[in-house]
Amino acid sequence: MTPPPAAAARLDSAPLPLPEKKPAIAARLDRASLPPPEEKPAARRAPARADRPFKGIALILLSTTFLGVSDVTAKYLSASLPSIEIAWLRFLVFALIMVPAMVPGSPLFAMRTSRVGLQLMRGAALLGSSLFFITGLRYLPIAEASATGFVAPLFVTALSIVFLSEKVGVRRWLATATGLLGVLIILRPGTGAFHAAAFFPLVSALAWAATLIMTRMMSGREHAITIMTYSSIAGVAILSVLVPFVWVVPSWQAIMFGVLIGVASTAGQWIVVLAFRYADASLLAPFSYTQLVWVSTLGFLIFGEVPDVWTVVGAAFIVASGLYTAHRERVRRSQLLALEGESSPNP
């Protein structure tokens, strides 16, 4: 518990005068003349966090299944539809799912926010991450694109210094360098295996890192449903302006696959939010990498893609870097909690 400021501490320790006793009749008259206190509606609070790590792990594993299906379906559609149109279908379904949170008077209404600008910027960053990743899927094996996209936590490390004023130690920088080395192993710039489209997953990872940074900036002040609602509005509004310029009439099959992408990605993101209610991010991080297993398996079964040895080795570097970064985050949080416990006047 955070210790109170000095002035408040002095007021807390000052002796308080005892209340003056009144005759019984006067006390009854006082009670009769006072109107009952007005009941105020309870403020809507975020759900309390429960320490149930196994449930959190199960949820994060479930989320990787939904997200993997969304990515594989997007790659399948990229052969017949433009990336902007695929992203538009995804965000349209996303926005339709969030409609109950947009209707005033609804029990799920969640449009009240004091940071509209930041909410919309986060939505634009989320859109950028989705759009660049889908564009990369058109040209790259899905395992390669997904492994490169997992470099996002390393970008978060760098961005957190500028936007969150966090201090990053030498060991976390070494972990970041290791992850970037893994990216270079996968991409192999300067060789015949290099494809210029490999930059799309990298830009996608950078946009996703910006999304996470803005989420942290709103953490504890905004509800998850509010953040998701504004992100859906921003995404579908921007894409609705762009999609007429690249529109291709989709078949009914393509529409159904687009709906599947929207439902699977929205469900996956929401399950991630639920998982964080039951366990720390540092504990869940290792299990989020199972998404690489899902996309690699589905990529082989559907597209006949077999990850080469360079992709496997590079992915191992990126995963090791991400795991160590999560470990250092857990250590740093434990140290901060220990310092708060030592400085708190309450046991």
Long-range contacts (C-beta under 8 A, 24 or more apart in sequence): 1-340, 1-344, 1-346, 2-340, 2-344, 3-343, 3-344, 3-345, 4-345, 9-345, 44-223, 46-220, 46-223, 46-224, 47-277, 49-277, 49-278, 50-277, 50-278, 51-278, 51-279, 52-278, 52-279, 53-278, 53-279, 53-283, 55-278, 55-279, 56-275, 56-276, 56-277, 56-278, 56-279, 56-283, 56-284, 57-275, 57-279, 57-283, 57-284, 57-287, 59-271, 59-272, 59-274, 59-275, 59-278, 60-271, 60-272, 60-275, 60-279, 60-284, 60-287, 60-288, 61-287, 61-290, 62-271, 63-267, 63-268, 63-269, 63-271, 63-272, 63-275, 63-288, 64-268, 64-287, 64-288, 64-290, 64-291, 64-294, 65-268, 65-294, 66-264, 66-265, 66-267, 66-268, 66-271, 67-264, 67-265, 67-268, 67-269, 67-291, 68-291, 68-294, 68-295, 68-298, 69-260, 69-264, 69-294, 69-298, 70-260, 70-261, 70-264, 70-265, 70-268, 71-133, 71-137, 71-142, 71-146, 71-295, 72-142, 72-295, 72-298, 72-299, 72-302, 73-257, 73-260, 73-261, 73-264, 74-133, 74-134, 74-137, 74-261, 75-137, 75-138, 75-142, 75-299, 75-303, 76-257, 76-302, 77-254, 77-257, 77-258, 77-261, 78-134, 78-135, 78-137, 78-138, 79-138, 80-248, 80-250, 80-251, 80-254, 81-248, 81-250, 81-254, 81-258, 82-246, 82-248, 83-131, 83-134, 83-135, 83-138, 84-131, 84-239, 84-242, 84-243, 84-245, 84-246, 85-243, 85-246, 85-247, 85-248, 85-250, 86-134, 86-258, 86-261, 87-127, 87-130, 87-131, 87-134, 87-235, 87-239, 88-236, 88-239, 88-240, 88-242, 88-243, 89-250, 89-255, 89-258, 89-259, 89-261, 89-262, 90-130, 90-258, 90-261, 90-262, 90-265, 91-127, 91-130, 91-232, 91-235, 91-236, 91-239, 91-262, 92-236, 92-239, 92-262, 93-258, 93-259, 93-261, 93-262, 93-263, 93-266, 94-231, 94-232, 94-235, 94-236, 94-262, 94-265, 94-266, 95-232, 95-233, 95-235, 95-236, 96-262, 97-232, 97-262, 97-263, 97-266, 98-225, 98-228, 98-229, 98-232, 98-233, 101-225, 101-226, 101-228, 101-229, 102-229, 102-233, 108-225, 110-223, 110-225, 110-226, 110-229, 111-226, 111-229, 111-230, 112-226, 113-222, 113-226, 113-230, 114-221, 115-218, 115-221, 115-222, 116-230, 118-214, 118-217, 118-218, 119-218, 119-222, 119-226, 119-227, 119-230, 119-231, 119-234, 120-230, 120-233, 120-234, 121-214, 122-211, 122-214, 122-215, 122-218, 122-227, 122-230, 122-231, 122-234, 123-230, 123-231, 123-232, 123-233, 123-234, 123-235, 124-234, 124-235, 124-238, 125-207, 125-208, 125-210, 125-211, 125-214, 126-207, 126-208, 126-211, 126-231, 126-234, 126-235, 127-234, 127-235, 127-238, 127-239, 128-203, 128-204, 128-207, 129-204, 129-205, 129-207, 129-208, 129-211, 130-204, 130-235, 130-265, 131-204, 132-200, 132-201, 132-203, 132-204, 132-207, 133-200, 133-201, 133-204, 135-197, 135-200, 136-197, 136-198, 136-200, 136-201, 136-204, 138-197, 139-195, 139-197, 139-200, 140-195, 140-197, 140-198, 140-200, 140-201, 141-299, 141-303, 141-305, 141-307, 141-311, 142-295, 142-296, 142-298, 142-299, 142-303, 142-305, 143-292, 143-295, 143-296, 143-299, 143-305, 143-307, 143-311, 143-315, 144-186, 144-198, 144-201, 144-307, 144-311, 145-200, 145-201, 146-201, 146-291, 146-292, 146-295, 146-296, 147-182, 147-186, 147-292, 147-311, 147-314, 147-315, 147-318, 148-183, 148-186, 148-187, 148-198, 148-201, 148-202, 148-205, 148-318, 149-201, 149-204, 149-205, 149-208, 150-205, 150-289, 150-292, 150-315, 150-318, 150-319, 150-322, 151-179, 151-180, 151-182, 151-183, 151-202, 151-205, 151-318, 152-205, 152-206, 152-208, 152-209, 152-212, 153-179, 153-209, 153-285, 153-321, 153-322, 153-325, 153-326, 154-179, 154-180, 154-321, 154-322, 154-325, 155-205, 155-206, 155-208, 155-209, 156-209, 156-212, 156-213, 157-325, 159-209, 159-210, 159-213, 160-213, 160-216, 163-213, 163-217, 164-213, 164-216, 164-217, 169-328, 171-324, 171-328, 172-325, 172-328, 175-321, 175-324, 175-325, 175-328, 176-321, 176-325, 178-317, 178-320, 178-321, 178-324, 179-317, 179-318, 179-321, 179-322, 179-325, 181-317, 182-313, 182-314, 182-315, 182-316, 182-317, 182-318, 182-320, 182-321, 183-314, 183-318, 184-314, 185-310, 185-313, 185-314, 185-317, 186-310, 186-311, 186-314, 186-315, 186-318, 187-314, 188-310, 193-310, 224-273, 228-269, 228-270, 228-273, 280-330, 280-333, 281-326, 281-329, 282-326, 282-327, 282-329, 282-330, 282-333, 283-330, 285-322, 285-323, 285-325, 285-326, 286-323, 286-326, 289-319, 289-322, 289-323, 292-319
